[in-house]
Amino acid sequence: MSRIWTEGFMQVLEDIIIIGGGIIGTSIAYFLQSSDNFDGSVLVIETEAVSQGSSWGGFHQQFSIPENIQMAQFAQEFLGELNRFLSVEDKIVNVDYHSNEYLFLVENQDIPMLYSTNILHHQHGISVGLLDPEDLSQGFPWLNITDLAGGSLGLSREGGLNAERLRKAFRQKAISLGVRFQNGELIDIAKNNDLANAITLSTGQSIYFKTLVNAAGADSSRIASLAGINLPMESRKRQIFSFSCRMLLEKSPIVVDPTGVHFRHDGNLFYAGCVPPKDKDPNCSDTKIDYDLFEEYIWPILSYRVPAFQKITMEKARSEHYTYNVLDQSPVLGPHPEINNFYFANGFMGRSAQASPAIGRAIAELIIFGEYRSLNLSRFSFERMVTGEALFEHNALQ
């Protein structure tokens, strides 16, 4: 950080400003400041209300895009040495990680995709088993397999953790390394030719910078528009409903139905969610729970797939917002093609926790070296937002 004079006033010049204090923004801050090749200032503007709850972040490797597989693999490597990376003053970092396999169920029309992704999985060394209907019936006798043609079951290195704990661990470590965090509402981004050079907060404060990173989650589209950039991201509400069931489902993995309805078992409760039908999935910011979605859509699918769920007791529900890329529901990464000191790390849907280690490392490498060095994620570049070249992930819980 240095100080400059503009129009008779002394202004702060930051090396890097990151907009967004969620798990992606804090990871980028950590990887920048922990690099031996970076010797600058990092300021994170926390524009959004960050959840203080125990939001669950799922970790699986059964993706159809190779880069998503590789990011998931790095996430597992990072978790395996989490205390070496994120411990502050030798305090143990506990993100409450639990191993649990994912079971993706498919119908007949999905068999070609099942086989092709399975080949991809084995090419990347992922331990995944293909199951036919008989395997499903024997392994999960509580499952209704009438209309199923098979499934894909992760055999290792899958599960979930407390995403809020991981975000706090990134944040605390980043602060210990010298990253500064500041609350603020961004209202303007100033540009000079092909560079962005200053932000203005609602308080009237202006901050100059060398590099700007948009990691603002559901607010990312508005942030981009302040620089005259169209970023087709929307805020989509996702709801998780928890319920109890008298019957114990033995060997219950995280089950993903062909419809996109999914559920997991944790303690005495089950947690279920879905990709809502298009007519029930507007761009919105409200947090109101839509119990009709469960009663009219999720529960009929659950009770068909698992007959034991015909008798359940609703316990509670919560909602959160995902950043939804209207083009293809895949993330947008890297610099803008015209404003090349304005970087993007947006559109991770419900995969922010799992993606955060790889994305933090990747954006840090782009800023420091001008290129990806560990994992080439150029397929997710901003250019496809201009060309309209979609990149669909078939195994994403959107």
DARA-V970332 format. One line per field, one symbol per residue. phi: phi as a letter, one per 40 degrees, with the letter a starting at -180 (. if undefined). psi: psi as a letter, one per 30 degrees, with the letter a starting at -180 (. if undefined). burial: + if it has 16 or more other C-alpha atoms within 10 Angstrom, else -. A space follows every 10 residues. Layout:
phi=???
psi=???
burial=???
//
This chain:
phi=.bbbbbfgbc bcbccbbbch bccccccddc cccccccbba cbbbcccbcc dbcbdcbcba bccbbdcccc ccccdccccc bdcccbcbfg cccbbfcbca ccbccbcdcc cdcdcccccc ccccgccbbc bcdccccccb ccccbdbcbi abbcbafbia acccccdccd ccccccchcb bacibcbabc bbgcbcbabb cccgcbbcac bbbcbcfccc ccccccbgbc bcbbcbcbbb bbabaccccc fcccbbcdcg caaabagcbb bbaaccddcb bccabcbccb ccccccbccd cccccbdccc bbbcbaaaba bbcbcccagb cbbgcccbbc bbbbabgcfc bdcccdcccd ccccccccbg acbcacbccc ccdccccgcc bcbcbbcc
psi=klklkkhgkk lkjkekkkjk gaeeeeeeee eeffkfgkia kkkkjjfljk kgahkkjkjl ghlfkeeeee eeeeeeeeef heeeefkkhg kkjjghkkkk lkjjklleff eeeeeeeeee eefggkjkkk kleeeeeeei ffkjgegkfa lkkkflhlbl ljeeeeeeee eeeeefffkk kkkljkfkjk ljcgkkfklk lfffkkklle kkkjhgbfge eeeeffggkj jikljkkkkk kkllkekkjk hjajkjlfff klllkjbglk kkaljllefg iljlflgkkj feeeefeeee eefeejffgf jljkelllll kljjjeeggl lkkalkfeig gjlkilhgbg geeefeeeee eeeeeeeefg lkeekjgffg lfeffefgjl jkjfhkj.
burial=---------- ++++++++++ ++++++++++ ++++------ ++++++++-- ----++++++ ++++++++++ ++++++-++- -++-++++-- --+-+-+--+ +++++++--- ---+--++-+ +----+-+-+ +++--+---+ -++++--+++ ++++--++++ ++++++++++ +++++--+++ +--+-+-+++ ----++++++ +----++++- ++++++++++ ++++--+--- ++++++++++ +++++----- -++++++--+ +++++---++ ++++++---- --------+- --++---++- +++-++-++- -+----+-++ +++++-++++ ++++++--+- ++++++++++ ++++++++++ +++++++--- ++--+-+--+ +++-+----- --+-++++
//
